[in-house]
C-alpha cells in the first residue's frame, strides 16, 4: 500500500493555493474559503516547505504567484478537477444518463457562437445532468489551450498548428476550416478595397499563404474581433480574409467570395489534458464535435450554399 508522506500536499492545501491565486491575497482567500487569514498563511507556508520553493510574492497589494507558484497553482487546479471527475464518473457509472456536474469549455469566439450551441444541445439531451460552462478566450498568445493548461477548462476548442502545447496536454484535429474573401455585397472590385483585420486572424496556419498574396495590403483598419470586422465590411469600409466559422451568420450586406482551390485553411481541433482525455464527458463532447464538424455550414459565394470541408 502506498503511504502518504510529509511532502504530499492534501486537497485542502491545493484549494488554498488556488484561492490565493484567484483572489490575489491571503485575506480574500480566507474569506472565500471560510478560514482565518492565519490559517491560509500557515497552509501556504506548509506547501512552500513541502515543495521547496516560494510560491507567492507577498506585498501591500496582496499576493502574486511566483513562476513556481504559477506552475503549482495550474497543477493544483488540474488535480482538484480530477478529484471531482473521480467522484462524478464513479457515480455516473451506475446511471444510464451518465455525467452530472459542470463541464468547463474554453473556445474562441466564432466556435462558441456557431459550433458549440448544437453540440451542447445534443449533449444535454443525452446527459441532462451536464452543466456547461463556456469561457470565450481570444486565440492569441496561449489562447484557449492555455485555459486547459492552467486548469481553468476541461477542454478547449482551438486552432491547431501554432506554438507547441504545454506538457501534459493532448490535441486532436476536428476539421479543416477554409478561408474566404468577405467584402461589401455587390462591389465590382473587392480586392481593391482596404484591408480590415483583427489580432486573432492570420496565424501560423495562414502566414505563408498570406505573404505570397501581393494583392493583400497592410491592414488600415484594426478591429477588436471578427464580429466587428464583419460589421465594418458590411458598412463598406473594406474587405477581409476570414475563416468559415467567422463568416457564419454574416449580415446580408456582406458578400463572400471563394479564394480558389489554393485557399488557405486552418485546422480546428480540441485540446484537453492527458488525464481527462479518457473521461466520459470529454469523449462525449468530442463525439458530438466530430459529428457536427464534417460540414462547416457557411454561405458560399453570395450565399450559394454550404462550404464543405474535404473528407
C-alpha positions as CSV (number, residue, x, y, z in Angstrom):
1,X,0.0,0.0,0.0
2,X,1.3,3.5,-0.9
3,X,1.6,5.7,2.1
4,X,1.4,9.5,2.2
5,X,4.5,11.3,3.3
6,X,5.1,14.7,4.9
7,X,5.9,16.1,1.4
8,X,2.4,15.2,0.0
9,X,0.0,18.1,-0.5
10,X,-3.5,17.4,0.7
11,X,-6.6,18.6,-1.3
12,X,-7.3,21.4,1.2
13,X,-3.8,22.7,0.7
14,X,-4.3,22.8,-3.1
15,X,-7.6,24.6,-2.6
16,X,-5.8,27.3,-0.6
17,X,-3.2,27.8,-3.3
18,X,-5.9,28.2,-5.9
19,X,-7.9,30.6,-3.8
20,X,-4.9,32.8,-3.1
21,X,-4.0,33.0,-6.8
22,X,-7.6,33.6,-7.8
23,X,-8.3,36.3,-5.2
24,X,-4.9,37.9,-5.2
25,X,-4.4,37.9,-1.4
26,X,-4.4,35.8,1.8
27,X,-7.3,37.8,3.4
28,X,-9.5,37.5,0.3
29,X,-8.7,33.8,0.0
30,X,-9.6,33.3,3.7
31,X,-13.0,34.9,3.1
32,X,-13.7,32.7,0.1
33,X,-12.7,29.5,1.9
34,X,-14.3,30.4,5.3
35,X,-10.9,30.3,7.0
36,X,-8.9,32.7,9.0
37,X,-6.0,34.6,7.4
38,X,-3.6,32.9,9.7
39,X,-4.8,29.5,8.6
40,X,-4.3,30.5,5.0
41,X,-0.8,31.8,5.7
42,X,0.0,28.7,7.6
43,X,-1.2,26.4,4.8
44,X,0.7,28.3,2.1
45,X,3.9,28.2,4.2
46,X,3.4,24.5,4.7
47,X,3.0,24.0,0.9
48,X,6.1,26.1,0.2
49,X,8.1,24.0,2.7
50,X,6.9,20.7,1.1
51,X,7.6,21.9,-2.5
52,X,10.8,23.6,-1.6
53,X,10.0,26.9,-3.4
54,X,8.5,30.3,-2.7
55,X,5.0,30.2,-4.3
56,X,3.8,33.8,-3.7
57,X,5.3,37.2,-3.6
58,X,3.8,39.0,-0.6
59,X,3.3,42.7,-0.5
60,X,0.9,45.5,0.4
61,X,-1.0,45.0,-2.8
62,X,-1.6,41.3,-2.0
63,X,0.0,38.1,-3.1
64,X,1.1,37.2,-6.6
65,X,2.2,33.8,-7.8
66,X,6.0,33.4,-8.5
67,X,6.9,31.3,-11.6
68,X,7.0,28.3,-9.2
69,X,3.7,29.3,-7.8
70,X,2.0,29.7,-11.2
71,X,3.1,26.2,-12.1
72,X,1.9,24.8,-8.7
73,X,-1.5,26.5,-9.0
74,X,-2.0,25.2,-12.5
75,X,-1.3,21.7,-11.4
76,X,-3.4,22.2,-8.3
77,X,-6.4,23.2,-10.4
78,X,-6.0,20.1,-12.6
79,X,-5.6,17.8,-9.6
80,X,-8.7,19.2,-7.9
81,X,-10.6,18.8,-11.1
82,X,-9.5,15.1,-11.4
83,X,-10.8,14.5,-7.9
84,X,-14.2,16.0,-9.0
85,X,-14.2,13.8,-12.1
86,X,-13.3,10.7,-10.0
87,X,-16.5,11.2,-7.9
88,X,-18.7,12.1,-10.8
89,X,-17.6,9.3,-13.1
90,X,-17.9,6.7,-10.3
91,X,-21.4,7.8,-9.5
92,X,-22.3,8.1,-13.2
93,X,-21.1,4.5,-14.0
94,X,-24.3,3.2,-12.3
95,X,-26.6,5.7,-14.0
96,X,-27.9,5.5,-17.6
97,X,-27.7,9.2,-18.2
98,X,-24.0,9.4,-17.2
99,X,-22.3,12.6,-16.3
100,X,-23.6,15.0,-13.8
101,X,-22.0,18.3,-12.9
102,X,-20.0,21.1,-14.6
103,X,-18.3,20.8,-17.9
104,X,-15.8,23.7,-18.5
105,X,-15.1,24.6,-22.1
106,X,-12.8,27.3,-23.4
107,X,-13.5,28.4,-27.0
108,X,-12.6,31.2,-29.4
109,X,-15.5,33.5,-30.3
110,X,-16.7,32.1,-33.6
111,X,-16.6,28.5,-32.2
112,X,-18.5,29.5,-29.2
113,X,-21.2,31.2,-31.3
114,X,-21.6,28.7,-34.1
115,X,-20.1,25.4,-33.2
116,X,-20.8,24.8,-29.5
117,X,-24.6,25.5,-29.3
118,X,-25.8,22.5,-31.3
119,X,-23.1,20.3,-29.7
120,X,-24.2,21.2,-26.2
121,X,-27.9,20.9,-27.1
122,X,-27.3,17.3,-28.2
123,X,-25.1,16.5,-25.3
124,X,-27.6,17.8,-22.7
125,X,-30.4,15.8,-24.4
126,X,-28.3,12.7,-23.7
127,X,-27.0,13.7,-20.3
128,X,-29.4,16.1,-18.6
129,X,-27.1,16.4,-15.6
130,X,-24.4,18.2,-17.5
131,X,-23.8,21.9,-16.6
132,X,-21.9,23.5,-19.5
133,X,-19.7,26.5,-18.6
134,X,-18.3,28.2,-21.7
135,X,-15.5,30.7,-21.5
136,X,-14.7,32.8,-24.6
137,X,-10.9,33.3,-25.0
138,X,-9.0,35.1,-27.7
139,X,-6.8,32.9,-29.8
140,X,-3.7,34.9,-29.3
141,X,-0.7,34.1,-27.1
142,X,-1.5,30.9,-25.1
143,X,-5.2,31.1,-26.3
144,X,-7.8,28.6,-25.4
145,X,-5.2,25.8,-24.8
146,X,-3.7,28.0,-22.0
147,X,-7.0,27.7,-20.1
148,X,-6.7,23.9,-20.1
149,X,-3.0,24.1,-19.1
150,X,-3.9,26.4,-16.2
151,X,-6.7,24.1,-15.1
152,X,-9.5,26.5,-15.8
153,X,-11.1,24.4,-18.6
154,X,-11.6,20.7,-19.2
155,X,-11.5,21.1,-22.9
156,X,-10.6,23.8,-25.4
157,X,-11.8,24.4,-28.9
158,X,-8.6,25.6,-30.5
159,X,-6.9,26.4,-33.8
160,X,-4.0,23.9,-34.1
161,X,-0.6,24.3,-35.7
162,X,0.6,27.2,-33.6
163,X,3.1,27.1,-30.7
164,X,3.9,23.7,-29.1
165,X,1.5,22.6,-26.4
166,X,2.4,22.7,-22.8
167,X,3.5,19.3,-21.2
168,X,0.5,17.2,-20.2
169,X,-1.8,18.4,-22.9
170,X,-3.1,16.4,-25.9
171,X,-4.6,17.9,-29.1
172,X,-6.6,16.3,-31.9
173,X,-7.9,17.8,-35.1
174,X,-11.6,18.0,-35.9
175,X,-11.9,19.6,-39.3
176,X,-10.2,22.0,-41.8
177,X,-11.8,25.4,-41.9
178,X,-11.5,27.2,-45.2
179,X,-10.9,31.0,-45.6
180,X,-12.9,33.2,-48.0
181,X,-12.9,36.8,-49.0
182,X,-15.6,39.0,-47.3
183,X,-16.5,42.3,-48.9
184,X,-19.4,44.7,-49.4
185,X,-22.1,42.9,-51.3
186,X,-22.1,43.8,-55.0
187,X,-18.7,45.6,-55.0
188,X,-17.2,45.5,-58.5
189,X,-13.6,45.1,-57.4
190,X,-13.5,43.9,-53.8
191,X,-9.7,43.1,-53.9
192,X,-9.0,46.8,-54.4
193,X,-10.6,47.7,-51.1
194,X,-8.6,48.5,-47.8
195,X,-8.0,45.5,-45.6
196,X,-9.9,45.1,-42.3
197,X,-8.3,42.7,-39.9
198,X,-8.2,41.6,-36.2
199,X,-5.5,40.2,-34.0
200,X,-6.6,36.6,-34.0
201,X,-6.5,36.3,-37.8
202,X,-3.7,35.1,-39.9
203,X,-1.9,32.8,-37.5
204,X,0.8,30.2,-38.3
205,X,-1.7,28.3,-40.5
206,X,-2.1,31.1,-43.0
207,X,1.1,33.1,-42.7
208,X,2.9,31.6,-45.7
209,X,-0.2,31.9,-48.0
210,X,-0.8,35.5,-46.8
211,X,2.8,36.5,-47.5
212,X,2.5,35.2,-51.1
213,X,-0.5,37.4,-52.0
214,X,0.7,40.6,-53.5
215,X,-2.9,41.9,-53.7
216,X,-3.4,42.0,-49.9
217,X,-2.3,45.4,-48.5
218,X,-1.4,46.2,-44.9
219,X,-4.4,46.4,-42.7
220,X,-5.6,50.0,-42.4
221,X,-8.5,49.2,-40.1
222,X,-7.9,47.0,-37.0
223,X,-11.0,45.6,-35.2
224,X,-11.4,44.0,-31.8
225,X,-12.8,40.7,-33.1
226,X,-14.3,39.0,-36.2
227,X,-17.8,40.3,-35.4
228,X,-16.6,43.9,-35.6
229,X,-14.7,43.0,-38.9
230,X,-18.0,41.8,-40.4
231,X,-19.8,45.0,-39.4
232,X,-17.1,47.2,-40.9
233,X,-17.0,45.2,-44.1
234,X,-20.8,45.3,-44.4
235,X,-20.8,49.0,-43.9
236,X,-18.4,49.4,-46.9
237,X,-15.2,50.2,-45.0
238,X,-13.1,47.4,-46.7
239,X,-12.6,43.8,-47.3
240,X,-11.3,40.9,-45.1
241,X,-9.9,37.4,-45.4
242,X,-11.8,35.4,-42.9
243,X,-12.2,31.8,-41.8
244,X,-15.5,30.0,-42.3
245,X,-16.8,30.0,-38.8
246,X,-16.3,33.7,-38.6
247,X,-18.5,34.1,-41.7
248,X,-21.4,32.1,-40.3
249,X,-24.3,34.4,-39.8
250,X,-22.7,37.2,-41.8
251,X,-25.1,40.2,-42.4
252,X,-26.8,40.4,-45.8
253,X,-24.7,43.4,-46.7
254,X,-21.6,41.2,-46.8
255,X,-20.6,39.3,-49.9
256,X,-18.5,36.1,-49.6
257,X,-16.2,35.1,-52.5
258,X,-14.1,32.0,-52.7
259,X,-10.3,32.3,-52.7
260,X,-10.0,29.4,-55.1
261,X,-8.7,25.9,-54.8
262,X,-5.5,27.0,-53.2
263,X,-7.3,29.0,-50.5
264,X,-5.8,28.8,-47.0
265,X,-7.3,26.7,-44.3
266,X,-6.9,26.4,-40.6
267,X,-7.3,23.3,-38.5
268,X,-9.8,23.4,-35.8
269,X,-9.4,20.9,-33.0
270,X,-9.7,20.3,-29.3
271,X,-7.2,20.3,-26.5
272,X,-7.5,18.6,-23.2
273,X,-5.3,17.1,-20.6
274,X,-3.9,13.6,-20.9
275,X,-5.8,12.7,-17.7
276,X,-9.2,14.0,-18.9
277,X,-8.9,12.7,-22.4
278,X,-10.3,9.3,-21.4
279,X,-13.1,10.7,-19.2
280,X,-16.7,10.0,-20.2
281,X,-17.7,13.7,-20.6
282,X,-14.7,14.7,-22.8
283,X,-15.2,11.7,-25.0
284,X,-18.9,12.6,-25.3
285,X,-18.1,16.2,-26.3
286,X,-15.6,15.0,-28.9
287,X,-18.1,12.6,-30.4
288,X,-20.6,15.4,-30.9
289,X,-17.9,17.8,-32.2
290,X,-16.8,15.3,-34.8
291,X,-20.4,14.6,-35.9
292,X,-21.1,18.3,-36.4
293,X,-17.7,19.3,-37.8
294,X,-17.8,17.4,-41.0
295,X,-19.6,20.3,-42.6
296,X,-18.9,23.9,-41.7
297,X,-22.2,25.5,-42.6
298,X,-21.1,28.8,-44.0
299,X,-22.5,30.5,-47.1
300,X,-20.5,30.2,-50.3
301,X,-20.1,32.9,-52.8
302,X,-23.0,35.3,-52.3
303,X,-25.0,32.7,-50.3
304,X,-24.9,29.8,-52.8
305,X,-24.7,27.1,-50.2
306,X,-22.5,25.5,-47.6
307,X,-18.8,25.3,-47.9
308,X,-17.9,21.7,-47.4
309,X,-14.6,20.6,-45.8
310,X,-12.5,17.9,-47.5
311,X,-13.0,14.4,-46.2
